[in-house]
């Protein structure tokens, strides 16, 4: 079953992009990224949209990129996930993420590139790239050490250790934690507070905040894209991914 990205515009100036395929833990593939990019572009171009919220389903934000995509990237020269994240980072209006259940891999990258991020208290976070012989994406190798410090970033990126909502809030990955099932509600509350502000001042302030990061993050995204493509072509990664599928076929 394909993951669906639904876009809904509200009369109050908020657009919600929802990732929906709970049967497969809301995993993302090239079609999903194309829909997300289309949704972000629509939000950017529509003057009636003033805040963007990205969310998942009740018990799952996203388990990240479909592993089958990594196998296919052995023959590719670009990564659709990184194209999407470039577009998200460049989005000029306020953006908010609301996560429940799990946020794995690319799910964490989405949180990194949104201006605000909320998660239910029992949400589990993990960057398991090295488990599959892969390298991280989404600017994580530049952003996470600056948020968490090198030692904590090494636990997350090199060891791929899972971490909690409290950990995510402590390092600044989250704006705040919420009771389970209330992350989207908190995102709407934050959006309402933003909409009460002089809007041009919000846009100018966000542009100034992002201007200092744009070049460094752009370079990080480029380097991570090339490194990930090289990893996807490696026997180590291909074997690790195939071993994962073999375990699922024969538990």
Buried (B, 14 or more C-beta within 10 A) or exposed (E): EEBEBEBEBBEEBBBBBBBBBBEBBBBBBBBBBBBBBBBBEBBBEEEEBBBBBBBBBEBBBBBBBBBEBBBEBBEBEEBBBBBBBBBBBBBEBBBBBBBBBBBBBBBBBBBBBBBBBBBBBBBBBBBBBBEBBBBBBBBBBBBBBEBBEEEBBBBBBEEBBBBBBEBBBBBBBBBEBBEBBBBBEBBBBBBEEBBEEEBEEBBEEBEEEBEEBEEEBBEBBEBBBBBBBEBBEEEEBBEBBEEEEEEEEEE
